[in-house]
Amino acid sequence: MSGSKITKQQVKRYMDFRKKHTQAVSAAKAGISERSARRIEHNQLQPKSSQPRHWRTRDDPLQAVWDSIVLPWIREDNEITPVGIFDYLCEHHQDIFRPSARRTLERRIANWRSVHGSPKDVIFLQTHGYGELGIADFTYINLGIRIADDPLKHLLFHYRLPASGWAYAQVVYGGESFTALSDGLQNAFQASNGVPLNVRTDSLSAAYKNMSSREDFTERYHEFAKHYGFKPTRNNRGVAHENGAIESAHRHIKAQITQALKLRGSSNFNCRAEYQAFIQNLIDRRNQRVHDKFALEQRQLQALPAYPSDNYSEHYVSVSRTSTISLKRVTYTVPSRLIGNRLLARVYDQRIALYLGMEQVLELERLYTRNKTGRARSVNYRHIIDALNKKPLAFRHSKLRDDILPNDNYKSIWHYVDDSLSADEACYYIVKLLYLAHRHDCEHSLETYVLEGIRQRQLPTIRQCEERFIRIIAMPPSIAIKQHSLQDYSQLFGAHHA
């Protein structure tokens, strides 16, 4: 109709009708005049909504600051953020800039950078053939894991074959170090029964304390790579997406651990071995889903070398008169028979092997300090209980007293006897109890028996404990063998010949 605006819908309807009808009929069906229909067909009429608008409907809130302040900044510095510019304008130009224009400012800066800004980084998706690449990295696990009620600070070494998706994970109790990396890679190669052509790691800057340690790490790692026959590569520091095949897997495994802990109902484990088994069970379930692809990739992996690499560091330690050694700010007890000897300690990520000459005499679980300046102790009462049993009164003021007691139950027993008995009797009682637990391998059952007596307010005596737990070893019966004289033998042979 005359004076009314033609919409896009009317134009579309007219063009649809025009395919089957005359111009007049199509115009009538679309609700427009024949003159408008002719103008549409000659491309002289466009719907009002499609006409571009070249004027503003309201005042520009950035007119006073855009050209003079904002534009020079974003031209010179591509890293400056809209929030930083907004804070500056609010603080120094309150007279010409209103805080309500924040969204307009952010949108204007984003549009300008899209048209005139610097080129952005591009992520190039990668494809890897079977057996070409393995990726390894460390990730922190902050999920409240506890070992025997003690908080566990640890990392997770994570290795993955991106072509098949097969993975391996190992709990690391220290930091990122050559020992942890080499031990993790070596175990991963053993688990996959092969070695890829290339192994990519993060920059592992946490493993370097200074330039000399960096050089030592690099040299040892290249020797390790040469032994296993792979080419070591590293992604650029701080560029997480270059290691995306493992970073994404980190998020997935952390989420899986979180859910598994919820289903388990507790994040407390009895020992490290139980926690490692828990992690291994999760990894095995994930690997089962890619079993077919992994079988194909295994065929392309390089064969393992004839013998494993040396993934340890060596240190010489002396056993002091206190039956202890000190290694990496941790004091360890050792059997007292080793006092005065100089031992070779081979330090792995999770254990320490001690050698006297060429013979291994002891293996200890490695302990880590809680921080870089602190110290720690690893005390095994079985190493020193024979000596302590000879002088039990030394227990009370020993620097190792609280560490000698193997668990909280024995600490409870000590507190009870210390309160209820005399000082000497309390020392005698707890030392004899530990000696009995060691000699007859009844640590758990003995503590249960004594605690039950304490609950009934009847502390068992040492004699009662011995009668209950000392094992009587049955001796073989004594058989008297009579030695016959030679004359008896002569008579025997003579009778035979007769």
LINZIBEL-V940709 format. One record per pair of residues at least 4 apart in sequence whose ideal C-beta (glycine too) atoms are under 6 Angstrom apart, sorted by the first residue. I is the first residue (numbers start at 1). GAP is how many residues later the second one is. D is the distance in Angstrom with one decimal. If there is no record, write none. Layout:
{{I	GAP	D} {I	GAP	D}}
This chain:
{{5	43	4.7} {6	4	5.2} {6	26	5.9} {6	41	5.8} {7	40	5.5} {8	39	4.3} {8	41	5.9} {10	20	5.1} {10	21	6.0} {10	22	5.7} {11	36	5.5} {13	17	4.4} {14	12	5.4} {14	16	3.8} {17	4	5.2} {17	9	3.8} {17	12	4.8} {18	8	4.4} {21	4	4.0} {21	5	4.7} {23	14	5.3} {24	10	5.6} {27	5	5.2} {27	7	5.0} {27	10	4.0} {32	4	4.4} {36	9	6.0} {39	5	4.3} {39	6	3.8} {40	5	5.0} {46	4	5.1} {61	40	3.9} {61	43	5.6} {62	4	4.3} {64	32	3.9} {65	4	4.6} {65	5	5.7} {65	24	6.0} {65	32	5.3} {66	4	5.1} {66	5	5.9} {67	4	5.5} {70	15	5.9} {73	7	5.7} {74	35	5.9} {78	40	4.8} {80	4	5.5} {82	23	5.9} {82	24	4.3} {82	27	4.8} {86	16	5.4} {86	19	5.8} {88	4	5.9} {89	4	4.9} {89	8	4.3} {90	9	5.6} {93	4	4.7} {101	4	5.8} {112	4	5.7} {113	4	3.3} {123	118	5.7} {128	4	5.1} {128	5	4.8} {128	34	5.2} {128	35	4.7} {130	33	4.8} {130	166	5.6} {130	167	4.1} {130	170	4.3} {131	65	5.6} {131	166	5.8} {131	169	2.8} {131	170	4.9} {132	65	5.3} {133	63	5.6} {133	65	5.0} {134	27	5.5} {134	62	4.1} {134	65	4.8} {135	25	5.2} {135	65	5.0} {135	110	5.3} {135	111	4.4} {136	23	4.7} {136	65	5.1} {137	21	5.7} {137	65	5.0} {137	109	4.8} {138	17	4.8} {138	19	5.8} {138	38	5.1} {139	17	5.3} {139	19	5.9} {139	111	4.5} {140	15	5.9} {141	15	5.2} {144	123	5.0} {145	7	4.6} {145	122	5.4} {146	5	5.7} {146	122	4.4} {147	5	4.9} {147	122	5.6} {154	17	5.6} {154	19	5.2} {155	17	4.2} {156	13	5.6} {157	13	4.5} {157	15	5.1} {157	27	3.6} {158	11	5.3} {159	9	4.5} {159	29	4.0} {160	7	4.6} {160	86	5.4} {160	89	5.4} {161	5	4.6} {161	136	5.8} {162	83	4.0} {163	134	5.6} {164	126	5.4} {164	129	3.9} {164	130	4.5} {164	133	4.1} {165	125	4.2} {166	121	5.5} {166	124	5.8} {166	128	4.3} {167	116	5.8} {168	20	4.1} {168	23	5.1} {169	110	5.5} {169	114	5.0} {170	14	5.0} {171	105	5.2} {172	8	4.8} {173	195	5.4} {174	194	4.9} {175	31	5.8} {176	28	5.3} {176	30	4.3} {176	31	4.6} {177	30	5.2} {178	4	5.8} {178	39	5.1} {178	42	5.3} {179	4	5.9} {179	170	4.8} {180	169	4.6} {182	4	6.0} {182	42	5.2} {182	129	3.8} {183	128	4.7} {183	166	4.5} {186	122	5.8} {186	125	5.5} {189	6	5.2} {194	104	5.9} {194	107	2.5} {194	108	6.0} {195	33	5.0} {195	34	6.0} {195	35	5.4} {195	106	6.0} {195	107	4.4} {198	33	4.8} {198	35	5.7} {199	31	4.9} {199	33	5.8} {200	33	4.7} {201	33	5.6} {203	31	5.8} {203	34	4.1} {207	10	5.7} {208	5	5.4} {208	6	4.1} {209	4	4.8} {217	4	6.0} {224	85	5.3} {225	5	5.5} {225	7	4.5} {227	82	4.7} {229	73	5.4} {235	7	3.8} {235	8	4.6} {236	6	5.7} {240	7	5.2} {243	4	5.4} {244	4	5.6} {256	26	5.6} {260	22	5.9} {261	6	5.0} {269	5	4.5} {269	6	4.3} {270	4	5.1} {290	4	5.4} {312	34	4.5} {312	35	5.7} {312	36	4.8} {313	34	5.0} {314	32	5.7} {315	30	4.8} {316	28	6.0} {317	8	4.3} {317	10	5.7} {317	26	5.5} {317	28	5.2} {318	24	5.1} {319	6	5.7} {319	15	5.8} {319	19	4.7} {319	20	5.2} {319	22	5.3} {320	4	5.5} {323	10	5.8} {323	13	4.5} {323	16	5.7} {323	61	5.2} {324	7	5.2} {324	9	5.4} {325	7	5.3} {325	9	6.0} {326	5	5.3} {327	18	5.9} {329	40	5.3} {329	46	5.0} {330	37	5.0} {330	46	4.8} {331	46	4.7} {332	32	5.5} {332	46	4.8} {333	46	5.0} {333	47	5.4} {333	50	4.3} {333	51	5.9} {334	4	5.1} {334	28	6.0} {334	49	5.8} {335	48	5.0} {336	48	6.0} {336	51	5.2} {341	15	5.9} {343	11	4.8} {343	13	5.8} {344	11	4.3} {345	7	5.6} {345	9	5.6} {346	7	4.5} {347	5	5.4} {350	16	5.6} {351	12	5.9} {351	15	5.5} {352	12	4.5} {352	14	5.3} {353	7	5.7} {353	10	5.3} {354	7	5.6} {354	8	4.4} {355	5	5.3} {356	5	4.8} {367	9	5.5} {367	11	4.4} {369	5	4.6} {369	7	4.8} {370	4	5.4} {377	26	5.2} {379	21	5.3} {379	24	3.7} {379	25	5.8} {381	4	5.2} {381	23	4.7} {381	25	5.9} {381	53	5.5} {382	56	5.0} {384	4	5.6} {385	4	5.9} {385	49	5.3} {385	50	5.4} {385	53	5.0} {388	43	5.6} {389	42	5.9} {389	46	4.5} {392	35	5.0} {392	36	4.9} {392	39	3.7} {393	34	5.2} {394	4	5.8} {395	32	4.7} {395	36	5.4} {396	31	5.2} {400	4	5.3} {405	5	4.3} {405	6	4.9} {405	9	6.0} {406	4	5.6} {409	38	4.4} {410	37	6.0} {413	37	5.6} {414	4	5.9} {414	16	5.0} {416	38	5.5} {417	4	4.9} {417	9	4.4} {417	12	4.9} {418	8	4.6} {421	4	4.0} {421	5	4.5} {432	30	4.8} {436	29	5.9} {437	5	5.7} {437	6	4.2} {437	9	5.0} {440	29	5.4} {440	30	5.9} {440	31	5.7} {442	4	4.6} {442	27	4.6} {446	23	5.9} {450	10	5.7} {453	5	5.1} {453	6	5.6} {453	7	4.5} {454	5	6.0} {460	4	4.4} {460	5	5.4} {465	4	6.0} {466	4	4.9} {484	4	4.4}}
